[in-house]
Amino acid sequence: MNWLIGPEFGQLFRTFEHTAFRLEARDSYYSPNETAALTQFVAGESVDMGWFQNWLSMIRTATAEGRRFTRVRVVSVPLTDYSRFGVFCSQYTTATGEDIRYLARHDASEIPLDDYWLFDSRKLVKMHFDEHEHFLGGEIVEDPAEIVRYNYVRDALLHKAVRRDDFAAE
């Protein structure tokens, strides 16, 4: 299996031309670089966002160049601690230009929910995780019919989802 990880996966974010779309369909993810911030958030402490600065800088640069980042998070209600943390962190990414939207899981029941990135509506990367939510790698999908299907999923989700600020206000 040819899965992208590390720098090869990161290159996708520097080379797309117009749009990068992400579907997050899990209620939690494990990422070692955000563990301390998540612990601080859950404890009600001040959150050190230093771990997030490279991502924010990349989004800021891309959006300044006219490229767009869009994301839909399908979440269970009530929110898990991790999902609440995601809403908190997304205030920073939306401030840099990323369009983040939320959709309650019960409102997405008829839509297939596989985590993926879709770059320029033509490069599909399915995300794979283990049973502990560790990211294993991104699988490049080249089947045109599959790419069209995931474009449809993106459009259906964007139609139903609400913007981050509206969701956070609820």
TIKOLBA-172674 format. One record per residue: x, y, z of N, C-alpha, C in turn. Coordinates in steps of 0.1 Angstrom, whole numbers, plus 5000, padded with zeros to 4 digits. Layout:
BEGIN
XYZXYZXYZ ...
***
This chain:
BEGIN
500849885000500050005000500950125000 500550224992501350344991500750464998 501050465011500450575019501450685022 501050805021501850925024501850955039 503050975044503151025058504251125059 504351195070505451295072505651395061 506851425057507151535047506351515034 506251385029505551365017504051405018 503451375029502051415031502051565033 502951625040502951775042503151845029 503851785019504051855006502651884999 501651805002500351824995499851964999 500152015010499552145015500352255009 501552235004502352334998502152344982 501552234977501552224962500152234956 499152234964497752244958497652384952 496852394941496652524934495552614939 494452554942493252634945492552604958 492152474960491352444972491952314979 491752314992492052205000490852185009 490152065008489052035016489351915025 488851925037489051815047487751775053 487451645053486351595061486951525073 486551575085486851505098485651445103 485651305104484451235108484551165121 485651175128485851105140485651195152 485351145163485051225175486351255183 487451185179488751215185489851175176 491051235177492251205170493351205180 494351125177495551125186496651195178 497151305184498351375178499251415190 500451355190501351385201501551535203 501651615192501951755193500851835199 499651785200498551865207498151805220 498751705225498351635237498451735249 499451815251499651905262498552005262 498252065250497252165248495852115251 495551995247494251925250494151905265 495151865271495151845286494851975293 495552085289495252215295493852255292 493352235280491952285277490952205286 491052075287490151995294490152035309 491352075314491552115328491052255331 490652325320490252465322491352565324 492552525320493752605321493952695309 494852785310495252865298495952765288 495652775276496152675266497352745258 498452675258499652715251499452665236 499352765227499052735213500352735205 501452725211502752725203502852605193 502252495197502252375188501552395175 500652495175499752515163500252625153 501352685157501852805149502252775135 502852655133503352625119502052605110 501052535115499852515107499152645104 499052735114498452865112499152945102 500452945103501353015093501152965079 501052835077500852775064499452825058 498452815067497052865062497153005058 497753085067497853235064498453265051 499553195048500353205036499453165024 498853055025498052995014496853095011 496153135021495053225019495453355013 496553405017497153535012497453514997 497753394993497953374979496753334971 495553344978494253314971493853164971 494653084978494252944979493352924991 492352834991491352815001491452685008 491352695021491252575030489752575035 489152465034487752445039487752305046 486952305056486952185065485452165070 485052045070483752005077484151905088 483651935100483751835111482451785114 482251655113481051585117481251545131 480351585140480551565154479351505161 479651425171478551365179478151475189 476851475192476351575202475751495213 476051515226476951625230478451605226 479151715225480551705220481451635230 482351555224483451505232484451615237 485251585246486251685250487151725238 487451625230488251645218487551745209 486251715206485551805197485351945203 485151955216485152095222486452165220 487552085221488952145219489052185204 488552105195488552145181487852275178 486652295185485952425183486752535188 487452515200488352615206489452645196 490152545191491252575182490852635169 489652605164489252655151489052805151 488952865163488853015163490153075157 491253005159492553055154492653025139 492152905134492352885120491352965112 490152985117489253075109489753215109 490453255119491053395119492153405108 492753295104493853295094493253275080 491953245079491353225066490753095063 490852995072490252865069488752875072 487952815063486552805064486252675071 485852675084485552555091484052545094 483452435091482052415094481852295102 480652285108480352175117478952125113 478851985115477551915112477451815123 476251815129475951705139475851575132 476451475138476451335132475051295128 474051315136472651275133472151345120 472751455116472251525104473051475092 473951385094474851335082474651185080 473551135086473450985086473450925072 472950995062472850935048474150955040 475151025046476351055038477450965043 478250905034479350825038480450915044 480950865055481850955063483250895065 484050905055485450865056486250985057 487250995066488151105067488951115054 489051235048489851255036490151405034 491151425026491551555020491251545005 490751655000490551664985491151794981 492251774973492951894968492551924953 492152054951491852104938490752014931 489851954939488751874935489251754926 490551724926491051614917492051524924 492551564935493551474942492851434955 492451304956491851254968492851174976 492851204989493651134999492851095010 492650955011491850905022492750885034 492250925045493050925058492850785065 493950725070493750605077494350615091 493650555100493950565115493850425121 494550405131494450275138493350285149 493250175157492150165167492250265178 493450335179493750435190493750575184 493250585172493150715165494450775161 495550695160496850745155496750745139 497250855133497250865119498250765113 497850685104498750585098499250635084 498550715077498950765065497850805056 498150875045497150915035497250835023 496150775018496150685006495650774994 496550784984496150854972495250764964 494050824961493050744953493050814939 493250724929493250774915492050744906 491150664912489950624904489050744902 488850784890488050904887486650894893 485950784893484650764898484650794913 485650744920485750764934486050914937 486850974930487051114932485851204930 485051164920483751234918482851214929 482751094935481951054946482351144958 483651154961484051234972483851384970 483851434958483451574955481951594958 481151494955479751504958479551504974 480251414981480151414995480551555001 481651614996482051745000480951844998 480351844986479351944983478051924992 477751794995476551765003476851815017 478051785022478351825036478451985037 479052045028479152195029477752255028 476752195021475452245020474752235034 474952125041474252105054474952165066 476252185066477052225077476952375080 477152405093477152555097478552605100 478752725097480052795100480452775114 481752775117482252755130481652855140 481652985137481153075147479753055150 478853015140477452995143477352865152 478152765149478152645157478552665171 479652745173480152775186479252855194 478352935188477453015195476252935200 476052815195474852735199475052675213 
***
